Amino acid sequence: MLGLLLLLLTASPTKVVHMTAERFTFIPSQVKVKVGTVVEFRIHSEDTNHGFRIPAAGINEVIPKRGRGELKVIYRAERPGRFDFECSKPCGAGHNMMRGVLIVE
């Protein structure tokens, strides 16, 4: 199984996205990739713990607070569309605005 996963990852184009979570925003808040791309999100926080959720993909992870490392999430863009991502850990008054979109073309 691991060998098959490694084969799939190496056979597809990979895009590493360095992302910052901070005070009610993701930077960048829009990411564009081609169908078939393996996206590796590397997310760090500039303040408190945040969540990173892509509801359509069943991804929901915690981004460690500043100075505690980064979160790595792998997503394979298998079909075109707009896939919202959001903070899933309440982080203050602007939490509901902490969103972004992954666009797969």
C-alpha positions in Angstrom: 0.0 0.0 0.0 2.8 2.5 0.9 4.6 1.7 -2.4 1.4 2.4 -4.3 0.9 5.7 -2.5 4.5 6.7 -3.2 4.0 5.8 -6.9 0.9 7.9 -7.1 2.6 10.8 -5.4 5.6 10.7 -7.7 3.6 10.2 -10.8 1.6 13.3 -10.3 2.7 16.9 -10.4 3.1 18.3 -6.8 2.6 21.8 -5.6 3.8 22.9 -2.2 1.7 25.7 -0.8 3.2 27.7 2.1 0.3 29.2 4.0 0.0 31.4 7.1 -2.9 31.4 9.4 -3.3 34.6 11.4 -6.0 36.7 13.0 -9.0 35.6 10.9 -7.2 35.1 7.5 -5.3 32.5 5.5 -2.5 33.8 3.3 -2.9 33.0 0.5 -6.6 32.6 0.7 -6.9 31.4 -2.9 -4.9 28.5 -4.4 -5.2 27.4 -8.0 -4.0 24.0 -9.3 -4.6 21.7 -12.3 -6.6 18.5 -12.0 -4.3 15.6 -11.0 -2.0 17.8 -8.9 -1.0 16.6 -5.4 -1.2 19.7 -3.2 1.0 19.8 -0.1 -0.2 22.5 2.3 2.4 23.6 4.8 0.6 25.9 7.2 2.0 27.8 10.2 0.2 30.1 12.6 1.4 33.6 13.5 -0.7 33.6 16.6 -2.9 31.0 18.3 -4.1 27.5 17.3 -6.3 27.4 14.2 -8.1 24.7 12.4 -7.8 23.8 8.7 -10.8 22.1 7.2 -11.7 21.2 3.6 -15.2 19.9 4.1 -15.5 18.3 0.6 -12.3 16.3 1.3 -13.0 15.3 4.9 -9.9 17.1 6.0 -10.0 18.7 9.5 -6.7 19.3 11.3 -5.2 21.6 13.9 -2.6 24.2 13.0 -0.2 24.6 16.0 0.1 28.0 17.6 3.1 30.2 16.8 6.5 28.7 17.4 5.1 25.1 17.7 5.7 24.0 14.2 3.6 23.6 11.1 0.8 21.5 9.8 1.3 19.4 6.6 -1.8 18.3 4.7 -1.7 16.4 1.4 -4.7 16.8 -0.9 -5.0 15.2 -4.4 -7.0 17.4 -6.7 -8.9 14.7 -8.6 -11.8 16.7 -10.0 -12.3 20.3 -11.1 -14.2 22.7 -8.9 -14.1 25.2 -6.1 -13.3 23.7 -2.8 -13.7 25.9 0.3 -11.4 25.7 3.2 -11.9 27.3 6.6 -10.7 27.6 10.2 -12.5 24.9 12.2 -11.2 26.0 15.6 -12.9 29.0 17.2 -10.2 31.7 17.3 -12.0 35.0 18.1 -14.5 37.5 16.9 -13.6 37.2 13.2 -13.5 33.3 13.2 -16.4 33.0 10.7 -14.5 35.1 8.1 -11.4 32.9 8.2 -12.0 31.1 4.9 -10.4 30.5 1.5 -10.8 28.5 -1.7 -8.9 25.9 -3.6 -9.7 26.1 -7.3 -9.0 23.0 -9.3 -9.0 23.6 -13.1 
